[in-house]
Amino acid sequence: MSHKRGILIHPEEVGNYWADILIDSGLNLVGIHPRGGVKAAETLNNMLEFVKTDAFLEFARRMRSNGIELEYEFHALSWLLNRELYSTHKDWFRMNEEGERVNDFNMCASNNDALEYVAERSVELAQKLPFTTDRYFFWIDDVRATCHCRKCKELTPSDQAMIIYNHILAGIRTSNKNATHCYLAYVDTMLPPRNIDPCEGIFLEYAPILRDSDLPINDTNCEKNREQVQHIDGLMKVFGAKNSQVLEYWMDNSRFCGWKLPYKKLKLNEEVLRQDVQFYKSKGFETLTSFGCFLGEDYAREFGLPPVKEYCEILSG
Protein backbone atom coordinates (compact mmCIF):
# COMPACT_ATOMS: atom_id res chain seq x y z
CA MET A 1 0.00 0.00 0.00
CA SER A 2 1.31 3.43 -0.98
CA HIS A 3 0.98 6.26 1.53
CA LYS A 4 1.40 9.62 -0.14
CA ARG A 5 1.13 12.96 1.66
CA GLY A 6 0.57 15.89 -0.65
CA ILE A 7 -0.51 19.41 -1.41
CA LEU A 8 -1.77 21.22 -4.54
CA ILE A 9 -0.50 24.67 -5.49
CA HIS A 10 -1.14 27.15 -8.31
CA PRO A 11 1.43 27.25 -11.15
CA GLU A 12 2.05 30.95 -10.58
CA GLU A 13 3.21 30.15 -7.04
CA VAL A 14 5.80 27.59 -8.19
CA GLY A 15 9.45 28.41 -7.57
CA ASN A 16 12.21 28.23 -4.99
CA TYR A 17 9.88 29.49 -2.24
CA TRP A 18 7.60 26.45 -2.50
CA ALA A 19 10.48 24.12 -3.29
CA ASP A 20 12.17 25.04 -0.01
CA ILE A 21 8.93 24.60 1.96
CA LEU A 22 8.18 21.22 0.39
CA ILE A 23 11.66 19.83 0.89
CA ASP A 24 11.59 20.85 4.55
CA SER A 25 8.02 19.66 5.16
CA GLY A 26 8.22 15.89 4.83
CA LEU A 27 5.55 15.83 2.12
CA ASN A 28 6.24 13.43 -0.74
CA LEU A 29 3.76 14.68 -3.35
CA VAL A 30 2.98 18.04 -4.93
CA GLY A 31 0.25 18.70 -7.47
CA ILE A 32 0.17 21.66 -9.85
CA HIS A 33 -3.34 23.05 -10.10
CA PRO A 34 -4.25 25.83 -12.55
CA ARG A 35 -7.44 27.65 -11.62
CA GLY A 36 -10.75 26.23 -12.85
CA GLY A 37 -14.06 27.97 -13.50
CA VAL A 38 -15.06 29.47 -16.82
CA LYS A 39 -11.42 30.26 -17.71
CA ALA A 40 -10.11 26.74 -17.12
CA ALA A 41 -8.90 26.28 -20.71
CA GLU A 42 -7.07 29.62 -20.61
CA THR A 43 -5.35 28.93 -17.30
CA LEU A 44 -4.41 25.44 -18.50
CA ASN A 45 -2.82 26.89 -21.64
CA ASN A 46 -0.88 29.34 -19.47
CA MET A 47 0.38 26.45 -17.34
CA LEU A 48 1.43 24.48 -20.42
CA GLU A 49 3.63 27.39 -21.44
CA PHE A 50 5.01 27.80 -17.92
CA VAL A 51 6.08 24.16 -17.57
CA LYS A 52 8.51 24.71 -20.47
CA THR A 53 10.41 27.42 -18.59
CA ASP A 54 13.74 27.02 -16.82
CA ALA A 55 12.11 28.16 -13.56
CA PHE A 56 9.58 25.35 -13.62
CA LEU A 57 12.01 22.70 -14.82
CA GLU A 58 14.40 23.60 -12.01
CA PHE A 59 11.53 23.28 -9.51
CA ALA A 60 10.65 19.88 -10.99
CA ARG A 61 14.26 18.71 -10.80
CA ARG A 62 14.47 19.75 -7.15
CA MET A 63 11.29 17.80 -6.41
CA ARG A 64 12.63 14.65 -8.06
CA SER A 65 16.04 14.87 -6.41
CA ASN A 66 14.36 15.12 -2.99
CA GLY A 67 11.94 12.23 -3.49
CA ILE A 68 8.84 14.38 -3.98
CA GLU A 69 6.52 13.20 -6.75
CA LEU A 70 5.11 15.80 -9.13
CA GLU A 71 1.60 15.59 -10.59
CA TYR A 72 -0.94 17.88 -12.26
CA GLU A 73 -4.63 18.18 -11.38
CA PHE A 74 -7.06 20.41 -13.23
CA HIS A 75 -10.43 20.83 -14.92
CA ALA A 76 -9.48 19.83 -18.46
CA LEU A 77 -12.59 19.14 -20.49
CA SER A 78 -12.99 22.60 -22.02
CA TRP A 79 -9.40 22.20 -23.29
CA LEU A 80 -9.83 18.61 -24.43
CA LEU A 81 -13.00 19.51 -26.34
CA ASN A 82 -12.34 22.95 -27.82
CA ARG A 83 -15.48 25.03 -27.52
CA GLU A 84 -14.91 26.44 -31.02
CA LEU A 85 -15.74 23.03 -32.49
CA TYR A 86 -19.38 23.82 -31.74
CA SER A 87 -19.73 25.54 -35.12
CA THR A 88 -18.95 22.33 -37.01
CA HIS A 89 -19.77 19.57 -34.49
CA LYS A 90 -22.75 20.79 -32.52
CA ASP A 91 -23.78 17.24 -31.63
CA TRP A 92 -20.52 16.76 -29.70
CA PHE A 93 -21.69 19.17 -27.05
CA ARG A 94 -24.20 18.72 -24.29
CA MET A 95 -27.92 19.25 -24.64
CA ASN A 96 -29.40 21.43 -21.92
CA GLU A 97 -32.72 20.81 -20.20
CA GLU A 98 -34.49 22.95 -22.80
CA GLY A 99 -33.35 20.60 -25.57
CA GLU A 100 -30.72 22.93 -27.05
CA ARG A 101 -27.14 21.92 -27.80
CA VAL A 102 -24.81 24.34 -25.97
CA ASN A 103 -21.04 24.66 -25.82
CA ASP A 104 -20.77 26.09 -22.33
CA PHE A 105 -19.49 23.13 -20.27
CA ASN A 106 -18.71 19.41 -20.48
CA MET A 107 -19.96 17.42 -23.48
CA CYS A 108 -22.35 14.83 -24.86
CA ALA A 109 -21.17 11.65 -23.15
CA SER A 110 -23.00 9.47 -25.69
CA ASN A 111 -21.33 10.80 -28.82
CA ASN A 112 -18.63 8.32 -29.83
CA ASP A 113 -16.89 10.71 -32.23
CA ALA A 114 -16.61 13.34 -29.50
CA LEU A 115 -15.28 10.78 -27.04
CA GLU A 116 -12.66 9.60 -29.52
CA TYR A 117 -11.61 13.19 -30.09
CA VAL A 118 -11.26 13.74 -26.33
CA ALA A 119 -9.21 10.54 -26.06
CA GLU A 120 -6.82 11.76 -28.78
CA ARG A 121 -6.49 15.19 -27.16
CA SER A 122 -5.76 13.50 -23.83
CA VAL A 123 -2.66 11.89 -25.32
CA GLU A 124 -1.50 15.29 -26.55
CA LEU A 125 -2.13 16.87 -23.17
CA ALA A 126 -0.37 14.12 -21.22
CA GLN A 127 2.72 14.48 -23.38
CA LYS A 128 2.95 18.19 -22.51
CA LEU A 129 3.38 17.51 -18.77
CA PRO A 130 7.03 17.02 -17.74
CA PHE A 131 8.29 14.99 -14.76
CA THR A 132 4.82 13.61 -13.98
CA THR A 133 3.96 10.20 -12.50
CA ASP A 134 1.73 7.62 -14.19
CA ARG A 135 -1.31 9.06 -12.38
CA TYR A 136 -3.41 11.56 -14.37
CA PHE A 137 -6.11 13.95 -13.21
CA PHE A 138 -7.89 15.45 -16.24
CA TRP A 139 -11.18 16.47 -14.60
CA ILE A 140 -14.48 17.36 -16.24
CA ASP A 141 -15.66 20.96 -15.95
CA ASP A 142 -16.19 22.57 -12.56
CA VAL A 143 -19.98 22.99 -12.85
CA ARG A 144 -23.32 21.25 -12.42
CA ALA A 145 -23.89 20.76 -16.15
CA THR A 146 -24.52 17.42 -17.85
CA CYS A 147 -26.04 16.32 -21.14
CA HIS A 148 -29.79 15.75 -21.40
CA CYS A 149 -29.99 14.27 -24.88
CA ARG A 150 -32.07 11.14 -25.50
CA LYS A 151 -29.19 8.77 -24.71
CA CYS A 152 -27.52 10.75 -21.95
CA LYS A 153 -30.65 11.47 -19.96
CA GLU A 154 -30.73 7.80 -18.95
CA LEU A 155 -27.29 8.28 -17.37
CA THR A 156 -26.54 9.88 -14.00
CA PRO A 157 -23.95 12.69 -13.79
CA SER A 158 -21.57 10.08 -12.36
CA ASP A 159 -22.24 7.73 -15.27
CA GLN A 160 -21.49 10.49 -17.77
CA ALA A 161 -18.28 11.39 -15.95
CA MET A 162 -17.26 7.71 -15.84
CA ILE A 163 -17.66 7.38 -19.61
CA ILE A 164 -15.47 10.43 -20.16
CA TYR A 165 -12.77 9.32 -17.72
CA ASN A 166 -12.67 5.83 -19.26
CA HIS A 167 -12.04 7.36 -22.68
CA ILE A 168 -9.42 9.77 -21.36
CA LEU A 169 -7.52 6.86 -19.82
CA ALA A 170 -7.82 4.77 -22.98
CA GLY A 171 -6.35 7.65 -24.94
CA ILE A 172 -3.40 8.23 -22.61
CA ARG A 173 -2.63 4.51 -22.52
CA THR A 174 -1.91 4.52 -26.26
CA SER A 175 1.32 6.33 -25.36
CA ASN A 176 1.79 5.28 -21.71
CA LYS A 177 0.68 1.74 -21.04
CA ASN A 178 1.17 2.25 -17.28
CA ALA A 179 -1.14 5.24 -17.07
CA THR A 180 -3.93 5.43 -14.50
CA HIS A 181 -6.61 8.09 -14.18
CA CYS A 182 -8.84 9.36 -11.42
CA TYR A 183 -12.59 9.34 -11.09
CA LEU A 184 -13.26 12.63 -9.31
CA ALA A 185 -16.04 12.27 -6.73
CA TYR A 186 -17.02 15.92 -6.42
CA VAL A 187 -20.33 17.83 -6.21
CA ASP A 188 -22.67 16.05 -8.70
CA THR A 189 -20.39 13.02 -9.06
CA MET A 190 -20.23 12.14 -5.36
CA LEU A 191 -22.59 9.24 -5.95
CA PRO A 192 -20.98 6.11 -7.40
CA PRO A 193 -21.66 5.54 -11.12
CA ARG A 194 -24.68 3.30 -11.46
CA ASN A 195 -24.70 2.09 -15.07
CA ILE A 196 -21.07 2.42 -16.22
CA ASP A 197 -18.16 0.41 -14.81
CA PRO A 198 -14.68 1.90 -14.43
CA CYS A 199 -12.03 0.51 -16.75
CA GLU A 200 -8.97 -1.07 -15.21
CA GLY A 201 -6.66 1.74 -14.13
CA ILE A 202 -9.35 4.13 -12.93
CA PHE A 203 -8.91 5.06 -9.27
CA LEU A 204 -11.01 7.06 -6.82
CA GLU A 205 -10.31 10.67 -5.94
CA TYR A 206 -12.66 12.02 -3.29
CA ALA A 207 -13.02 15.82 -2.97
CA PRO A 208 -15.75 16.90 -0.51
CA ILE A 209 -15.86 20.62 -1.35
CA LEU A 210 -19.36 21.06 0.11
CA ARG A 211 -18.25 19.97 3.58
CA ASP A 212 -18.14 22.11 6.73
CA SER A 213 -14.41 22.42 7.40
CA ASP A 214 -14.98 23.63 10.96
CA LEU A 215 -16.15 20.17 11.99
CA PRO A 216 -14.72 16.67 11.44
CA ILE A 217 -15.85 15.13 8.18
CA ASN A 218 -17.53 12.25 10.06
CA ASP A 219 -19.39 14.47 12.54
CA THR A 220 -22.82 12.85 12.49
CA ASN A 221 -24.47 16.01 13.82
CA CYS A 222 -23.36 18.04 10.79
CA GLU A 223 -25.78 17.71 7.88
CA LYS A 224 -23.28 18.96 5.29
CA ASN A 225 -20.67 16.44 6.32
CA ARG A 226 -23.16 13.59 6.57
CA GLU A 227 -24.13 14.28 2.96
CA GLN A 228 -20.48 14.24 1.88
CA VAL A 229 -19.44 10.97 3.56
CA GLN A 230 -22.56 8.90 2.95
CA HIS A 231 -21.31 7.65 -0.43
CA ILE A 232 -17.72 6.74 0.53
CA ASP A 233 -18.49 3.07 1.15
CA GLY A 234 -20.32 2.81 -2.17
CA LEU A 235 -17.47 4.53 -3.98
CA MET A 236 -14.94 2.18 -2.40
CA LYS A 237 -17.07 -0.78 -3.46
CA VAL A 238 -16.98 0.38 -7.10
CA PHE A 239 -13.37 1.59 -7.31
CA GLY A 240 -11.55 -0.21 -4.50
CA ALA A 241 -8.89 1.30 -2.27
CA LYS A 242 -5.93 0.86 -4.64
CA ASN A 243 -4.46 4.30 -5.47
CA SER A 244 -7.46 5.97 -3.79
CA GLN A 245 -6.90 9.59 -2.90
CA VAL A 246 -8.54 12.19 -0.70
CA LEU A 247 -8.32 15.71 -2.09
CA GLU A 248 -9.28 17.92 0.83
CA TYR A 249 -9.41 21.61 1.67
CA TRP A 250 -7.54 21.70 4.99
CA MET A 251 -4.81 23.97 3.57
CA ASP A 252 -6.86 25.69 0.86
CA ASN A 253 -6.53 29.35 1.66
CA SER A 254 -8.18 30.24 -1.65
CA ARG A 255 -11.40 28.56 -0.45
CA PHE A 256 -11.22 30.32 2.91
CA CYS A 257 -10.73 33.63 1.04
CA GLY A 258 -13.73 32.97 -1.21
CA TRP A 259 -11.35 32.42 -4.17
CA LYS A 260 -10.53 36.14 -4.34
CA LEU A 261 -8.09 38.60 -2.81
CA PRO A 262 -7.19 39.98 -0.35
CA TYR A 263 -5.39 37.12 1.41
CA LYS A 264 -6.51 36.05 4.85
CA LYS A 265 -4.32 34.26 7.36
CA LEU A 266 -4.78 30.51 7.12
CA LYS A 267 -5.87 28.95 10.39
CA LEU A 268 -5.14 25.26 10.23
CA ASN A 269 -7.68 23.44 12.38
CA GLU A 270 -5.32 20.77 13.69
CA GLU A 271 -7.94 18.89 15.71
CA VAL A 272 -10.30 18.58 12.76
CA LEU A 273 -7.37 17.52 10.58
CA ARG A 274 -6.36 14.79 13.04
CA GLN A 275 -9.88 13.38 13.21
CA ASP A 276 -10.31 13.58 9.44
CA VAL A 277 -7.01 11.78 8.82
CA GLN A 278 -7.97 8.99 11.20
CA PHE A 279 -11.36 8.62 9.50
CA TYR A 280 -9.99 8.56 5.97
CA LYS A 281 -7.32 6.04 6.86
CA SER A 282 -9.98 3.83 8.45
CA LYS A 283 -11.82 3.87 5.10
CA GLY A 284 -8.72 2.68 3.27
CA PHE A 285 -7.63 5.82 1.40
CA GLU A 286 -3.98 5.51 0.39
CA THR A 287 -3.15 9.13 -0.44
CA LEU A 288 -4.09 12.20 1.57
CA THR A 289 -3.68 15.59 -0.05
CA SER A 290 -5.17 19.07 0.10
CA PHE A 291 -5.41 22.16 -2.00
CA GLY A 292 -2.84 24.65 -0.72
CA CYS A 293 -3.55 27.65 -2.93
CA PHE A 294 -3.11 31.33 -1.99
CA LEU A 295 -0.10 30.46 0.16
CA GLY A 296 2.66 31.80 -2.08
CA GLU A 297 5.33 34.40 -1.46
CA ASP A 298 2.81 37.28 -1.27
CA TYR A 299 1.03 35.42 1.52
CA ALA A 300 4.29 34.80 3.38
CA ARG A 301 5.31 38.47 3.23
CA GLU A 302 2.12 39.39 5.07
CA PHE A 303 1.55 36.44 7.41
CA GLY A 304 4.77 34.40 7.49
CA LEU A 305 5.29 30.87 6.25
CA PRO A 306 2.15 28.70 6.05
CA PRO A 307 1.88 25.71 8.43
CA VAL A 308 2.88 23.11 5.85
CA LYS A 309 5.23 21.23 8.16
CA GLU A 310 2.57 20.98 10.89
CA TYR A 311 0.10 19.76 8.26
CA CYS A 312 2.51 17.03 7.11
CA GLU A 313 3.23 15.89 10.69
CA ILE A 314 -0.48 15.26 11.26
CA LEU A 315 -0.87 13.43 7.92
CA SER A 316 2.02 11.24 8.93
CA GLY A 317 0.20 10.31 12.12
MARDOZA-79948 format. One record per residue (C-alpha): residue number from 0; x, y, z. Coordinates in nm, 2 decimals, decimal comma, always signed. Layout:
BEGIN
  pos      xx      yy      zz
  NUM       X       Y       Z
...
***
This chain:
BEGIN
  pos      xx      yy      zz
    0   +0,00   +0,00   +0,00
    1   +0,13   +0,34   -0,10
    2   +0,10   +0,63   +0,15
    3   +0,14   +0,96   -0,01
    4   +0,11   +1,30   +0,17
    5   +0,06   +1,59   -0,07
    6   -0,05   +1,94   -0,14
    7   -0,18   +2,12   -0,45
    8   -0,05   +2,47   -0,55
    9   -0,11   +2,71   -0,83
   10   +0,14   +2,72   -1,12
   11   +0,21   +3,09   -1,06
   12   +0,32   +3,01   -0,70
   13   +0,58   +2,76   -0,82
   14   +0,94   +2,84   -0,76
   15   +1,22   +2,82   -0,50
   16   +0,99   +2,95   -0,22
   17   +0,76   +2,64   -0,25
   18   +1,05   +2,41   -0,33
   19   +1,22   +2,50   +0,00
   20   +0,89   +2,46   +0,20
   21   +0,82   +2,12   +0,04
   22   +1,17   +1,98   +0,09
   23   +1,16   +2,09   +0,46
   24   +0,80   +1,97   +0,52
   25   +0,82   +1,59   +0,48
   26   +0,55   +1,58   +0,21
   27   +0,62   +1,34   -0,07
   28   +0,38   +1,47   -0,33
   29   +0,30   +1,80   -0,49
   30   +0,02   +1,87   -0,75
   31   +0,02   +2,17   -0,98
   32   -0,33   +2,31   -1,01
   33   -0,43   +2,58   -1,26
   34   -0,74   +2,77   -1,16
   35   -1,07   +2,62   -1,28
   36   -1,41   +2,80   -1,35
   37   -1,51   +2,95   -1,68
   38   -1,14   +3,03   -1,77
   39   -1,01   +2,67   -1,71
   40   -0,89   +2,63   -2,07
   41   -0,71   +2,96   -2,06
   42   -0,53   +2,89   -1,73
   43   -0,44   +2,54   -1,85
   44   -0,28   +2,69   -2,16
   45   -0,09   +2,93   -1,95
   46   +0,04   +2,65   -1,73
   47   +0,14   +2,45   -2,04
   48   +0,36   +2,74   -2,14
   49   +0,50   +2,78   -1,79
   50   +0,61   +2,42   -1,76
   51   +0,85   +2,47   -2,05
   52   +1,04   +2,74   -1,86
   53   +1,37   +2,70   -1,68
   54   +1,21   +2,82   -1,36
   55   +0,96   +2,53   -1,36
   56   +1,20   +2,27   -1,48
   57   +1,44   +2,36   -1,20
   58   +1,15   +2,33   -0,95
   59   +1,06   +1,99   -1,10
   60   +1,43   +1,87   -1,08
   61   +1,45   +1,98   -0,71
   62   +1,13   +1,78   -0,64
   63   +1,26   +1,47   -0,81
   64   +1,60   +1,49   -0,64
   65   +1,44   +1,51   -0,30
   66   +1,19   +1,22   -0,35
   67   +0,88   +1,44   -0,40
   68   +0,65   +1,32   -0,68
   69   +0,51   +1,58   -0,91
   70   +0,16   +1,56   -1,06
   71   -0,09   +1,79   -1,23
   72   -0,46   +1,82   -1,14
   73   -0,71   +2,04   -1,32
   74   -1,04   +2,08   -1,49
   75   -0,95   +1,98   -1,85
   76   -1,26   +1,91   -2,05
   77   -1,30   +2,26   -2,20
   78   -0,94   +2,22   -2,33
   79   -0,98   +1,86   -2,44
   80   -1,30   +1,95   -2,63
   81   -1,23   +2,29   -2,78
   82   -1,55   +2,50   -2,75
   83   -1,49   +2,64   -3,10
   84   -1,57   +2,30   -3,25
   85   -1,94   +2,38   -3,17
   86   -1,97   +2,55   -3,51
   87   -1,89   +2,23   -3,70
   88   -1,98   +1,96   -3,45
   89   -2,27   +2,08   -3,25
   90   -2,38   +1,72   -3,16
   91   -2,05   +1,68   -2,97
   92   -2,17   +1,92   -2,70
   93   -2,42   +1,87   -2,43
   94   -2,79   +1,92   -2,46
   95   -2,94   +2,14   -2,19
   96   -3,27   +2,08   -2,02
   97   -3,45   +2,29   -2,28
   98   -3,34   +2,06   -2,56
   99   -3,07   +2,29   -2,71
  100   -2,71   +2,19   -2,78
  101   -2,48   +2,43   -2,60
  102   -2,10   +2,47   -2,58
  103   -2,08   +2,61   -2,23
  104   -1,95   +2,31   -2,03
  105   -1,87   +1,94   -2,05
  106   -2,00   +1,74   -2,35
  107   -2,24   +1,48   -2,49
  108   -2,12   +1,17   -2,32
  109   -2,30   +0,95   -2,57
  110   -2,13   +1,08   -2,88
  111   -1,86   +0,83   -2,98
  112   -1,69   +1,07   -3,22
  113   -1,66   +1,33   -2,95
  114   -1,53   +1,08   -2,70
  115   -1,27   +0,96   -2,95
  116   -1,16   +1,32   -3,01
  117   -1,13   +1,37   -2,63
  118   -0,92   +1,05   -2,61
  119   -0,68   +1,18   -2,88
  120   -0,65   +1,52   -2,72
  121   -0,58   +1,35   -2,38
  122   -0,27   +1,19   -2,53
  123   -0,15   +1,53   -2,66
  124   -0,21   +1,69   -2,32
  125   -0,04   +1,41   -2,12
  126   +0,27   +1,45   -2,34
  127   +0,30   +1,82   -2,25
  128   +0,34   +1,75   -1,88
  129   +0,70   +1,70   -1,77
  130   +0,83   +1,50   -1,48
  131   +0,48   +1,36   -1,40
  132   +0,40   +1,02   -1,25
  133   +0,17   +0,76   -1,42
  134   -0,13   +0,91   -1,24
  135   -0,34   +1,16   -1,44
  136   -0,61   +1,39   -1,32
  137   -0,79   +1,55   -1,62
  138   -1,12   +1,65   -1,46
  139   -1,45   +1,74   -1,62
  140   -1,57   +2,10   -1,60
  141   -1,62   +2,26   -1,26
  142   -2,00   +2,30   -1,28
  143   -2,33   +2,12   -1,24
  144   -2,39   +2,08   -1,61
  145   -2,45   +1,74   -1,79
  146   -2,60   +1,63   -2,11
  147   -2,98   +1,58   -2,14
  148   -3,00   +1,43   -2,49
  149   -3,21   +1,11   -2,55
  150   -2,92   +0,88   -2,47
  151   -2,75   +1,08   -2,20
  152   -3,07   +1,15   -2,00
  153   -3,07   +0,78   -1,90
  154   -2,73   +0,83   -1,74
  155   -2,65   +0,99   -1,40
  156   -2,39   +1,27   -1,38
  157   -2,16   +1,01   -1,24
  158   -2,22   +0,77   -1,53
  159   -2,15   +1,05   -1,78
  160   -1,83   +1,14   -1,60
  161   -1,73   +0,77   -1,58
  162   -1,77   +0,74   -1,96
  163   -1,55   +1,04   -2,02
  164   -1,28   +0,93   -1,77
  165   -1,27   +0,58   -1,93
  166   -1,20   +0,74   -2,27
  167   -0,94   +0,98   -2,14
  168   -0,75   +0,69   -1,98
  169   -0,78   +0,48   -2,30
  170   -0,64   +0,76   -2,49
  171   -0,34   +0,82   -2,26
  172   -0,26   +0,45   -2,25
  173   -0,19   +0,45   -2,63
  174   +0,13   +0,63   -2,54
  175   +0,18   +0,53   -2,17
  176   +0,07   +0,17   -2,10
  177   +0,12   +0,22   -1,73
  178   -0,11   +0,52   -1,71
  179   -0,39   +0,54   -1,45
  180   -0,66   +0,81   -1,42
  181   -0,88   +0,94   -1,14
  182   -1,26   +0,93   -1,11
  183   -1,33   +1,26   -0,93
  184   -1,60   +1,23   -0,67
  185   -1,70   +1,59   -0,64
  186   -2,03   +1,78   -0,62
  187   -2,27   +1,61   -0,87
  188   -2,04   +1,30   -0,91
  189   -2,02   +1,21   -0,54
  190   -2,26   +0,92   -0,60
  191   -2,10   +0,61   -0,74
  192   -2,17   +0,55   -1,11
  193   -2,47   +0,33   -1,15
  194   -2,47   +0,21   -1,51
  195   -2,11   +0,24   -1,62
  196   -1,82   +0,04   -1,48
  197   -1,47   +0,19   -1,44
  198   -1,20   +0,05   -1,67
  199   -0,90   -0,11   -1,52
  200   -0,67   +0,17   -1,41
  201   -0,94   +0,41   -1,29
  202   -0,89   +0,51   -0,93
  203   -1,10   +0,71   -0,68
  204   -1,03   +1,07   -0,59
  205   -1,27   +1,20   -0,33
  206   -1,30   +1,58   -0,30
  207   -1,57   +1,69   -0,05
  208   -1,59   +2,06   -0,13
  209   -1,94   +2,11   +0,01
  210   -1,83   +2,00   +0,36
  211   -1,81   +2,21   +0,67
  212   -1,44   +2,24   +0,74
  213   -1,50   +2,36   +1,10
  214   -1,62   +2,02   +1,20
  215   -1,47   +1,67   +1,14
  216   -1,59   +1,51   +0,82
  217   -1,75   +1,23   +1,01
  218   -1,94   +1,45   +1,25
  219   -2,28   +1,28   +1,25
  220   -2,45   +1,60   +1,38
  221   -2,34   +1,80   +1,08
  222   -2,58   +1,77   +0,79
  223   -2,33   +1,90   +0,53
  224   -2,07   +1,64   +0,63
  225   -2,32   +1,36   +0,66
  226   -2,41   +1,43   +0,30
  227   -2,05   +1,42   +0,19
  228   -1,94   +1,10   +0,36
  229   -2,26   +0,89   +0,29
  230   -2,13   +0,76   -0,04
  231   -1,77   +0,67   +0,05
  232   -1,85   +0,31   +0,12
  233   -2,03   +0,28   -0,22
  234   -1,75   +0,45   -0,40
  235   -1,49   +0,22   -0,24
  236   -1,71   -0,08   -0,35
  237   -1,70   +0,04   -0,71
  238   -1,34   +0,16   -0,73
  239   -1,16   -0,02   -0,45
  240   -0,89   +0,13   -0,23
  241   -0,59   +0,09   -0,46
  242   -0,45   +0,43   -0,55
  243   -0,75   +0,60   -0,38
  244   -0,69   +0,96   -0,29
  245   -0,85   +1,22   -0,07
  246   -0,83   +1,57   -0,21
  247   -0,93   +1,79   +0,08
  248   -0,94   +2,16   +0,17
  249   -0,75   +2,17   +0,50
  250   -0,48   +2,40   +0,36
  251   -0,69   +2,57   +0,09
  252   -0,65   +2,94   +0,17
  253   -0,82   +3,02   -0,17
  254   -1,14   +2,86   -0,04
  255   -1,12   +3,03   +0,29
  256   -1,07   +3,36   +0,10
  257   -1,37   +3,30   -0,12
  258   -1,13   +3,24   -0,42
  259   -1,05   +3,61   -0,43
  260   -0,81   +3,86   -0,28
  261   -0,72   +4,00   -0,03
  262   -0,54   +3,71   +0,14
  263   -0,65   +3,60   +0,48
  264   -0,43   +3,43   +0,74
  265   -0,48   +3,05   +0,71
  266   -0,59   +2,90   +1,04
  267   -0,51   +2,53   +1,02
  268   -0,77   +2,34   +1,24
  269   -0,53   +2,08   +1,37
  270   -0,79   +1,89   +1,57
  271   -1,03   +1,86   +1,28
  272   -0,74   +1,75   +1,06
  273   -0,64   +1,48   +1,30
  274   -0,99   +1,34   +1,32
  275   -1,03   +1,36   +0,94
  276   -0,70   +1,18   +0,88
  277   -0,80   +0,90   +1,12
  278   -1,14   +0,86   +0,95
  279   -1,00   +0,86   +0,60
  280   -0,73   +0,60   +0,69
  281   -1,00   +0,38   +0,85
  282   -1,18   +0,39   +0,51
  283   -0,87   +0,27   +0,33
  284   -0,76   +0,58   +0,14
  285   -0,40   +0,55   +0,04
  286   -0,31   +0,91   -0,04
  287   -0,41   +1,22   +0,16
  288   -0,37   +1,56   -0,01
  289   -0,52   +1,91   +0,01
  290   -0,54   +2,22   -0,20
  291   -0,28   +2,46   -0,07
  292   -0,35   +2,76   -0,29
  293   -0,31   +3,13   -0,20
  294   -0,01   +3,05   +0,02
  295   +0,27   +3,18   -0,21
  296   +0,53   +3,44   -0,15
  297   +0,28   +3,73   -0,13
  298   +0,10   +3,54   +0,15
  299   +0,43   +3,48   +0,34
  300   +0,53   +3,85   +0,32
  301   +0,21   +3,94   +0,51
  302   +0,16   +3,64   +0,74
  303   +0,48   +3,44   +0,75
  304   +0,53   +3,09   +0,63
  305   +0,21   +2,87   +0,60
  306   +0,19   +2,57   +0,84
  307   +0,29   +2,31   +0,59
  308   +0,52   +2,12   +0,82
  309   +0,26   +2,10   +1,09
  310   +0,01   +1,98   +0,83
  311   +0,25   +1,70   +0,71
  312   +0,32   +1,59   +1,07
  313   -0,05   +1,53   +1,13
  314   -0,09   +1,34   +0,79
  315   +0,20   +1,12   +0,89
  316   +0,02   +1,03   +1,21
***
